Amino acid sequence: MFSLNRLYANCILPDGNDYTFWGKGVSQGHSDAIRRVEGVKNGKQYTIPVESALESVRNGENPELTTRQKHTRECFVVLEEGADPAKVEAEIKNMPNYFADYDTTVHFISEEELQRDHSGIPHGGFVLRSGKTGWNGENKHIIEYSLKLDSNPEFTSSVLCAYARAAYRLSSEGQSGCKTVFDIAPAYLSAQSGEEIRAHLL
């Protein structure tokens, strides 16, 4: 969904900049990385957009943002009995490719707290395109698309169902071969007919 919206925004505002912010939500890959640390019994990690960076983009300031300036990472960790919390925290915060490039906070909690407060897999984020039009680029425009998901896996399955519908329609027309989301016309995704789409959504 983010890729599609980046493409549409780039087509409409060719003179501009793309920004993608993830979260607030659970990163399953980063959560798995936490659980691989020695001394960790269980854990969840949340990716959180930096609000000031997001507002700067929304204001049309076109900032150049580093990895650290765009997102923070918040970890909720259940320790194995006898594990050293300082050692575990240091290993998480300094983990290359996962946490070293971010401001990371580590909270140590009980298994009961983790199950009670962090058992879901929410996610979301924002895709923005900041662009200019006019002879001298005098007019600014912002395109923003956002997702706020209670269940990232359930939302993803809904996307897959829509593309399975498109694959069936393409096959019925005799089309085959590898395609990306960019190659699929929106009408192929809908459970409605072309007539219904034109009557109610256009």
N, C-alpha and C positions, 0 to 999 in steps of 0.2 A: 504494500500500500504506500509506503514511504517512497519507494523507487518510482512508482507511477506518478505520484504527486510532484516529485522532483522533475520528472520528464515534462509533465504538463507545464509546470512553472517556468522551466527553461525555454520551452517553445514560445510561451507568451511574453516572457521578459528576457530576451537574449542578452541584454546588457545588465548584468546583476551578479549577485553572490548567493550561494546555497548555504544553508545552516541546518544541521540536524542535531536535535537534543533528545536523548533517551531518558525515559522515566517520568515521574518516579515509578520504579518498578523493580521486580526481582530479576536479576541476571542469573540464569540457570548455570551458565558456564563459570561465572565468577563464584557462585555459591559452591559449585563442585570443586573449584580450586581451593577454597577455604577448607573444605572437608578433607582434602588430601594433605593438609598440614599436620605434622606429627603433634599429637596432643589434643587435636580437635575431634570431638565426638559427633558434633552436628553443627550446621550453620547455614545462614541465609545472608545474601548480599543484595543491597538495594543501590541502584544507580539513580542519582538525583541531579537534575539540571541546576546549574548555578543561576539563580533568579536574576541577578544583575546582568549577566551575560545575555540571557533571554530577552530582557527588557531593552538592552542596548540594540539588539537586532530588530526588535519590534519598533523601535524608535527610528529606524532607518539610518543608524550610525555606521553600519557596515564594518564592525570591528574585526580585526584579525585575532582570532582566539586560539590559545594553546589548548592542549588536552586538559591540563589542570584548570584552566579558566572556564571550561564548558561544563564539567561534571564533577561531583563529589561521589565518594563511595562510602556506604554505611554498612557495617558488618555486625551481625548478631551471632555470637559464638557460644556453643556449649562445650566446655572443656572435659577431656577425659580426667578421671580421678588422678590427682597427683601432678597434673601438667602445670608447667610454669607459664602463667598468663603473660608476663613480660616478654618471654621468648616467643610465644605464639603470636603476640601482637606485632613484634618486630618482624617476624617472618612474613606475616600477611602484608604489612605496610611496605615491605621492600621487595615483594614478589614482582619480578620483571614481567612485562606484557599484561599484567593484570591490575596491580595496585601501585606500583612504584611511581607512575606518572600522575597520580591523583592525590588530592587531599583525602585521606581515608580515616574514618573513625571506627574503632572496634569496641563493641559492647559485649561483656560477658554476662550471660543469662543462664537460667536453668532450662532443662529440657522441657519442663512443663510450660514455662513462659514462651519458649520457641513454638511449641505446638499450639498454644492458645492464641498468640499474637501474630505469628508469622507462618501459618500453615498454607496460606494461599499463594498463588503465583500471579499477582497483578502486574501489569506493565502499561506502557504508553509512551508518549513522546510527542515531539513537534518537528515538523519540517517547514522551513521558511525560505522564501526567495525574496530578496530585496533587490529591486531593479529600478531602472530609470527609463523615461521616455522623453521626447521633446528634442528640438534641434540642438539644444545645449545641455540635455540631460536635466532639465529644470524641474521635471515632475517625478516624484518618488512614489513607488508602489511597494506594498508588502503583500505577499500571498502566504497564508499560514494554514497548515493542516495539522490536526492533532488527533491523537488516540488516547482514550482513557479506558483501560481494560481491567475488569475484575479477574478474568482468567485468560492469560496469554495463550495457553494451549487450546482452549475452547474457541477463542477468536480465530486462531490459526486454522483450526479444523473447518471453520465456516468459510474461510478464504479458499481452502483446498476444495471444498464442495462446489463452490462457484466455478472454479477452474476445471473441475471434473465435468461439470455441465457443459462448459465450453469445449472441452476435449471431445465429448460425445457429439456435439453439434458439428464440429470440424470433421470428425470421422464420418458422419452421415453425409457430408458433402464431398467425401473422398480425399480430404486433406490429411496428411500425416507428416511426421518428422519433428525435429526438436524446435520448440518455440519458447520464448520467454514471455513474461507478463506484458512486455511492451508490444508483442505481436498480436495480442488478442483484443479484438474490438469489444467495447463494453457491452454491446447488445448480446454477445455470446454468453455472458456471465449470468444474465438475468433469468429467473424462472418465468418471467412474463414474456408474452409474445411481442414482436415488434410493434404491432398495433397498440397493445396495452401500454408499452413504454412511451410511445409518442403521445398517447392520449392523456397519460397521468403524470409523466415525469419531465416531459420536454417543455 
